[in-house]
């Protein structure tokens, strides 16, 4: 494959990214003339940032379409065709972890949480928590495809558990948890893991990829919520122990 083959369809990707960024860019300029009144130097820096975002996002998505989608599907079909089909479960765990660990939006969330909490909640802790949560959900999704478990048997109890845990967690972690469910379903995670699930469903006899392969994004969105809420409960327990020790002094 030549370099020109890699950029096949790039113009369409560039157009899609431009249209996606256009409303936000227009809104910034409207607010700039109306309320913000930033100095010209800062406006130039922001414009450069927008252009870099445009180019970087377009190149990133082109790489996803050219690399991650085909590789994920081939991996799914290959693993699903193995004699020991249970191997799709640990493979799904590993793939889920590394895909989310490389997700840019998750890293941004971790950075913002660490900054907003003054370092009380470290960025790496959020990153590992969300990655482990998604890893478990992808492994569960592979088991669902392998054994034909209905999606609603997992999603409904999962959200019921999430609302129960939210009742006993702190408001800060509840907010972080539900945001983490959104950022975890970014382009890295959705494209690669969804292609993997479709490949596995297509390779296993008696499984319909249109039925079994989809629904994975719902699990990926749910698992970080449960993982971060669990972290919040651990933090709350730690805070109570510290308060108890202080009161005993």
C-alpha positions as CSV (number, residue, x, y, z in Angstrom):
1,X,0.0,0.0,0.0
2,X,1.4,3.4,-1.0
3,X,1.0,6.6,0.9
4,X,-1.6,7.8,-1.7
5,X,-3.7,4.6,-0.9
6,X,-3.7,5.5,2.7
7,X,-5.2,8.9,2.0
8,X,-8.0,7.5,-0.1
9,X,-11.2,9.1,1.1
10,X,-9.4,11.6,3.2
11,X,-11.2,14.6,1.6
12,X,-14.5,13.2,2.9
13,X,-13.1,12.7,6.4
14,X,-11.7,16.3,6.3
15,X,-15.1,17.6,5.2
16,X,-16.9,15.8,8.0
17,X,-14.5,17.0,10.7
18,X,-14.8,20.6,9.3
19,X,-18.5,20.5,9.5
20,X,-18.3,19.1,13.0
21,X,-16.0,21.9,14.2
22,X,-17.7,24.7,12.3
23,X,-20.6,25.4,14.8
24,X,-18.2,25.6,17.7
25,X,-15.9,27.9,15.8
26,X,-18.7,30.2,14.7
27,X,-20.0,30.3,18.3
28,X,-16.5,31.3,19.5
29,X,-16.3,34.2,17.1
30,X,-19.8,35.4,18.0
31,X,-18.9,35.4,21.7
32,X,-15.6,37.0,20.9
33,X,-17.2,40.0,19.2
34,X,-20.0,40.1,21.7
35,X,-18.7,39.2,25.2
36,X,-15.2,37.8,25.4
37,X,-13.1,40.6,23.7
38,X,-9.9,38.5,23.9
39,X,-6.7,40.4,22.6
40,X,-5.7,39.6,19.0
41,X,-2.7,37.6,20.1
42,X,-4.8,35.2,22.1
43,X,-7.4,34.9,19.2
44,X,-4.5,34.0,16.9
45,X,-3.4,31.3,19.3
46,X,-7.0,29.9,19.5
47,X,-7.3,29.9,15.7
48,X,-4.0,27.9,15.4
49,X,-5.4,25.5,18.0
50,X,-8.6,25.0,16.0
51,X,-6.6,24.4,12.8
52,X,-4.4,21.9,14.6
53,X,-7.5,20.2,16.0
54,X,-9.0,20.0,12.5
55,X,-5.9,18.5,10.9
56,X,-5.2,16.1,13.8
57,X,-8.7,14.8,14.1
58,X,-9.0,14.2,10.4
59,X,-5.7,12.3,10.3
60,X,-6.7,10.4,13.4
61,X,-10.0,9.3,11.9
62,X,-8.4,8.4,8.6
63,X,-6.0,6.1,10.5
64,X,-9.0,4.6,12.4
65,X,-10.9,3.9,9.1
66,X,-7.8,2.6,7.3
67,X,-6.3,0.6,10.2
68,X,-8.4,-0.1,13.3
69,X,-11.6,-1.1,11.6
70,X,-10.1,-3.8,9.3
71,X,-7.7,-5.0,12.0
72,X,-10.5,-5.3,14.6
73,X,-12.7,-7.2,12.3
74,X,-10.0,-9.6,11.2
75,X,-8.9,-10.2,14.8
76,X,-12.5,-11.0,15.8
77,X,-13.0,-13.4,12.9
78,X,-9.7,-15.1,13.6
79,X,-10.3,-15.5,17.4
80,X,-13.9,-16.5,16.9
81,X,-12.8,-19.3,14.5
82,X,-10.4,-20.9,17.1
83,X,-11.1,-24.3,18.6
84,X,-11.1,-22.9,22.1
85,X,-13.7,-20.1,21.7
86,X,-13.5,-19.1,25.3
87,X,-10.3,-17.3,24.5
88,X,-12.4,-14.4,23.1
89,X,-13.1,-13.5,26.7
90,X,-9.6,-12.8,28.0
91,X,-8.7,-11.3,24.6
92,X,-11.7,-9.0,24.9
93,X,-10.5,-7.9,28.4
94,X,-7.0,-7.0,27.1
95,X,-8.3,-5.3,24.0
96,X,-10.8,-3.3,26.0
97,X,-8.1,-2.1,28.5
98,X,-5.6,-1.0,25.9
99,X,-8.2,0.6,23.6
100,X,-9.5,2.9,26.4
101,X,-6.1,3.5,27.8
102,X,-5.2,5.1,24.5
103,X,-8.5,7.0,24.2
104,X,-7.6,10.8,24.1
105,X,-10.9,11.8,25.6
106,X,-10.4,9.7,28.7
107,X,-7.0,11.3,29.3
108,X,-8.5,14.7,29.0
109,X,-11.1,13.8,31.6
110,X,-8.5,12.5,33.9
111,X,-6.4,15.7,33.5
112,X,-9.5,17.9,34.2
113,X,-10.5,15.9,37.2
114,X,-7.0,16.1,38.7
115,X,-6.9,19.8,38.1
116,X,-10.4,20.5,39.5
117,X,-9.7,18.3,42.6
118,X,-6.3,19.9,43.2
119,X,-4.6,16.6,42.8
120,X,-6.9,14.8,45.3
121,X,-8.0,12.5,42.5
122,X,-4.9,11.7,40.3
123,X,-5.2,11.5,36.6
124,X,-3.6,8.1,36.3
125,X,-6.1,6.7,38.9
126,X,-9.1,7.8,36.8
127,X,-7.4,6.5,33.6
128,X,-6.8,3.0,35.1
129,X,-10.2,2.9,36.7
130,X,-12.1,3.6,33.5
131,X,-9.8,1.3,31.5
132,X,-10.3,-1.6,33.9
133,X,-14.1,-1.0,33.8
134,X,-14.2,-1.1,30.1
135,X,-12.0,-4.2,30.0
136,X,-14.5,-6.1,32.2
137,X,-17.4,-4.9,30.0
138,X,-15.7,-6.0,26.8
139,X,-14.9,-9.4,28.3
140,X,-18.6,-9.6,29.4
141,X,-19.7,-8.6,25.9
142,X,-17.5,-11.4,24.4
143,X,-19.1,-13.9,26.8
144,X,-22.5,-12.6,25.8
145,X,-21.8,-13.2,22.1
146,X,-20.3,-16.6,22.9
147,X,-23.1,-17.9,25.1
148,X,-26.0,-15.9,23.6
149,X,-26.9,-13.9,26.7
150,X,-29.6,-11.3,26.0
151,X,-28.3,-7.7,26.3
152,X,-31.1,-6.5,28.6
153,X,-30.1,-9.1,31.2
154,X,-26.9,-7.2,31.6
155,X,-27.8,-3.6,30.9
156,X,-30.9,-3.2,33.1
157,X,-29.4,-4.7,36.3
158,X,-26.3,-2.7,35.6
159,X,-28.1,0.7,35.5
160,X,-30.1,-0.3,38.5
161,X,-26.9,-1.0,40.4
162,X,-25.4,2.3,39.1
163,X,-28.3,4.4,40.5
164,X,-28.1,2.5,43.9
165,X,-24.3,3.1,44.1
166,X,-24.9,6.8,43.1
167,X,-27.2,7.1,46.1
168,X,-24.3,6.3,48.5
169,X,-21.4,7.9,46.6
170,X,-20.3,11.6,46.8
171,X,-21.8,14.1,44.3
172,X,-18.3,14.7,42.8
173,X,-17.8,11.1,41.9
174,X,-21.4,10.8,40.6
175,X,-20.7,13.6,38.2
176,X,-17.3,12.2,37.1
177,X,-18.9,8.7,36.7
178,X,-21.6,9.7,34.3
179,X,-19.2,11.8,32.3
180,X,-16.7,8.9,32.1
181,X,-19.4,6.8,30.5
182,X,-19.5,9.3,27.6
183,X,-15.8,9.8,27.1
184,X,-15.1,6.1,27.1
185,X,-17.2,5.6,24.0
186,X,-14.7,7.6,21.8
187,X,-13.5,6.9,18.3
188,X,-10.7,4.5,19.5
189,X,-12.9,2.4,21.6
190,X,-16.0,2.3,19.4
191,X,-14.3,1.6,16.1
192,X,-11.8,-1.0,17.2
193,X,-13.9,-2.9,19.8
194,X,-17.1,-2.8,17.8
195,X,-15.3,-4.2,14.7
196,X,-13.8,-6.9,17.0
197,X,-17.3,-7.8,18.3
198,X,-18.8,-7.9,14.8
199,X,-15.9,-10.2,13.7
200,X,-16.4,-12.6,16.6
201,X,-20.2,-12.7,16.1
202,X,-19.7,-13.4,12.4
203,X,-17.2,-16.2,13.1
204,X,-19.3,-18.1,15.6
205,X,-21.9,-20.4,14.1
206,X,-25.5,-19.5,15.0
207,X,-24.7,-15.9,15.9
208,X,-26.2,-13.0,14.0
209,X,-23.7,-10.1,13.9
210,X,-26.5,-7.6,13.5
211,X,-28.0,-8.8,16.8
212,X,-25.1,-10.1,18.8
213,X,-22.4,-7.7,17.6
214,X,-24.2,-4.5,18.5
215,X,-25.1,-3.4,22.0
216,X,-21.4,-3.4,22.9
217,X,-21.3,0.4,23.1
218,X,-24.1,0.3,25.7
219,X,-21.9,-1.9,27.9
220,X,-18.9,0.2,27.3
221,X,-20.9,3.3,28.4
222,X,-22.2,1.6,31.5
223,X,-18.9,0.0,32.9
224,X,-17.0,3.3,33.5
225,X,-19.9,4.6,35.5
226,X,-19.9,1.5,37.8
227,X,-16.1,1.6,38.0
228,X,-15.8,5.3,39.0
229,X,-18.8,5.0,41.4
230,X,-16.9,2.1,43.1
231,X,-13.8,4.3,43.3
232,X,-16.0,7.0,44.9
233,X,-17.3,4.6,47.5
234,X,-13.7,3.6,48.4
235,X,-12.8,7.3,48.7
236,X,-15.8,8.0,50.9
237,X,-14.8,5.1,53.1
238,X,-11.2,6.4,53.3
239,X,-12.5,9.9,54.2
240,X,-14.7,8.5,57.0
241,X,-11.7,6.6,58.4
242,X,-9.7,9.8,58.4
243,X,-12.5,11.7,60.1
244,X,-12.8,9.0,62.7
245,X,-9.1,9.1,63.5
246,X,-9.1,12.9,63.8
247,X,-12.1,12.8,66.1
248,X,-10.3,10.3,68.4
249,X,-7.3,12.6,68.8
